[in-house]
Amino acid sequence: MTKQQGTRPLRVLQLTDPHLMAHAEGELLGVNTRQSLCAVIDEVLKVHGQPDLILATGDLAQDGSIEAYRAFGESLQVFPCGSAWIAGNHDDNRNLATVAREYRANRRHIIQDGWQFVLLDSSVPGQVFGELAESELAFLADSLALYPEVPAMVALHHHPVDIGSDWMTQIGLRNRDEFWEVIDRFPQVRVVLWGHIHQEHDLSRNGVQLLATPSTCIQFTTGSSQFAVEPLAPGYRWFEFGDSGAFTTEVRRAVNFRFELDQGSTGY
């Protein structure tokens, strides 16, 4: 469970909300989502190099197609490490699960180099908001109970806290109180990580760091009362996990990626 003294940190890459489509030319509000994902991956390799684990936190596909999930899996082949994928509100759970199995990306409780990672499915078929079924809450509690001494990250798609954006209030995690009741029982939880909001957030709650990450395609305007996007570059989050629950994290963006964003859109 623990690392050998003097070994390097565990390096974890979060990619979120790529919104890929069956066709390579597919665009979201003017942004080719496959090209933007490729630009982000190039930035990872240039700045950070190889991760030891990749967490893909939902909305991997915009159209839910098998082809989109396979395109995502193929894009990760430049990384020889394992990955773990979870669903967002745009995903087709069945198709995602099928392709995730092909890429051995269907693990939801990972123990690696002195840390544990618990990945939750907060998607609700046909809905934009998120909710954790009783079975997911039980899975979370049971997983954390197995290794009470191992520092933990919990990842899901939907935001479990208010992020100060009115239009997103109703499309976050609906049963957040039940979620936090479980988290509060397990002091080894160091991080709660999510996607969905297409922007960077760094908050804290009872000693737990709460982190959200830019999309690998379009970005929502921070603090906006209504749907709005802003022309920020696509991005990712990088972690380096050390011993005894210590870690560092940073967000990077593919600033050289060129795109023409449709800023007049009222949705997507």
N, C-alpha and C positions, 0 to 999 in steps of 0.2 A: 504493500500500500504506500509506503513512504519512498522518497527518492534517496539515492546514494548522495552523500554529502559532496558538494562541489559540482554536481551535475547541473546542466543548464535548465532553465524553466521550461515548463510545458507550454507550448505555443498553440493557441486556439484561434481560428479564424471564424468570424460570424459573417455570413452572407444572408441578406434578407430581401424579400419582395422584388425578385427579378422580373416577375410578370412575363415570362416567356410565352411564345405562341407557337403553333404548329409550323408556321412558315417563317423562314429565316428573315424575311423582310418585315415581319410584324412590328408595328409601332404603337406606343402608348403616348398620347398627347404630343406626337411629333418625334418621339425618341425611339429609335430602334433598340429594343430591349436586349436582343442578343449581342449587339455591338457594345452597348453600355456595360453589360456583364463582362464581356471580354476585356474591355478597358479597365474595369475594376480588378480583374484577375491579373492583368499585366502589371498594375500598380502594386498589388500584393507581392508579386515575384520580384519586382524592382526594389521595393522598399524593405520588405520583411523577409522575403525568401519563403522557404517551405514551412507550413504549419505541421503540427502533429495530429490535429483533429479539426474538422470543419463542421460547424453547426449552421444548418440552413433553416431559418425560422419562418417559413411560410410564404404564401403567395408566390410559389415557385413558378406557377403557370397563371396566365391571364385567362386562357381558354380551357384549362383543365385537360388538355389533350395528352395522350401518350407521347406524341412526338415532342411536345414541349418538355416533358420530364426527361426524356432521353437526351434532348439537347442540353439540358442542365447537367445530367450525369456525364455526358461527354466533355462538357466544358471543365469539369473537375479532374479530368484525367491528367492534367499537368501537375496535380498534387498526388503523390503516392500514398498519402495518409488516408485513413478512414473518414467517413462523413456520416452525419445523422440528419435526416430531413423530417420536418413536421409540417402539418397543413395549416393554411390560412383560409380566409373566407372565399378567396377566388379559386381555391384548389378543388379538384375532384379527388376525394379521398381514396376512392378505389383505384383510380389510375395512378395516383401518386404512390400508393402502397405497392402496386404491381412493379413499378419501375424502381422504387427504392429497394425492393428485395433483389432486383437484378444487380444493383450496385452495392449491395450489403449496407445500405444506408437506413435500415429500418430499426436500428437499436434505439431504445428510449431510456435506458439506464446504463451509463458508461462509467466504469471505474478505470482511471488512467493516471499514472504517475502521482499518486497521492491526492487526487481530487475525484469527485463524482459529479456527473452531469445527468440531470433528470429532465427529460423532454416531454412536454404535455401537449395534447391535442385539444385546443380551445375552439376549434371550428364547429359551427352549427350549420348543417346542410340548408342551403337556400337563404341564409341570413348573413348580414355583414357583421353584426355584433358577435362576441364570443361568449362561451359559457363552458365551464368544466363539468362534465357529467360526474355523477357520484362515483362511477368507476375510475375516473381520472383522479379525483381527489383521494380515493383509496389507494390508487397506484402511487401517487405522490407520497402519501404518509407511509405506506409499506416500504417503499424504496429508501426513504430517508431513515426509517427505523432500522434497516439492515446494517447501516454503517454510521452509527452516531458519532464516531470520532473522525470521520473523513469529511473535510470541508466540501461544500456542495454549491453548485450552480443549478438553478431551476430556469428552464427556458420554455417559452410559449409564444404564440403569435400575437395575441391581443394585449393591449396595455391594461394592467391591473390597478392603475392609479389615475387620478386626474392629471392631465398634461397641459391644462390651460388653453384648450382649443374647443370652443363651444360645439362646433359641428361634429367633433369626434367623441363628445361625451356619451352619446347613445350607442356608439359602435365599438366601445371597449369591452372589457370582460364584465359581464352582467353580475356574476356571483363572486365578486371580488372579496366580500367579507368571508365567505367560506374558504376561499383560497388562502387568505391571510391567517385565518384561524389555524390552518395546517402549518403554514410557514412558521408562525410564532411558536409552535411546539418544538421546533428543531433548531437549536442555536448554531448548528454547524452550517446552516445556509448563509453563504456570504454574498451571493449575487442572484438577483432575478433579472432575466434578460428577455427582451421581446423585440418584435418588428412592428409591422402594421401601420405605424404612424409616419413612416417615410421622413424621419428627422431624428436628430441626435438629442437625447435627453440623458441627464446624469443627476439622479436624486438619491435620497437615502431615507430609510425607514427602520427604526429600531436596530441600527447597526448593520442593516442589509443594504448593499448598493443596488440601485435600481437603474437599469441601463436600457436605452433604446438606440437604434442605429439607423443611419440613412439607408435608403433603398439603393440597389444597384441600377435603378433607372430614374424615375422622376421623384422630386422632393416636394412634400407639402409645406406650405408656409407656416412657420412656427407662430403659435399664438393667434392664428386667424379664427374669427368667429364663424366664417362660412368657408366652404371649400375653396382653396386657392393653392396654386403651385408657384414655386420660385425657382429661378434658373441656377440652382446650386448643382455642382457636379455630383455624379453618382459616387457612392462610397461603401466602406466596410468598416468593421471593428476588429481589432487585433488585441488579444490577451496574452500575457505571459504570467503563468501561475507558478508560484514558488511553494516552499514548504510552509507548514503551519497556517495555511489559509491566506498567505500574502499573495497579492497579484497586482499587476499594472495593466492598464488598458488605454487604447487610443483609437480615435476615428481618423481615417485617411480618406481622401477623395481623389478620383481620377481627373485632376484639374485640366489635363490636356485633351480630354474627350470633348469634341465639338458637337453641338446639337442645337436644334431650333425648337424650343419648347412652346407649346400652345398655352400661353398664360391666360387666355380668355376663356378657357373651359370652365364649366360649372360642375364637372364630374367626369367620371370615366367608367 
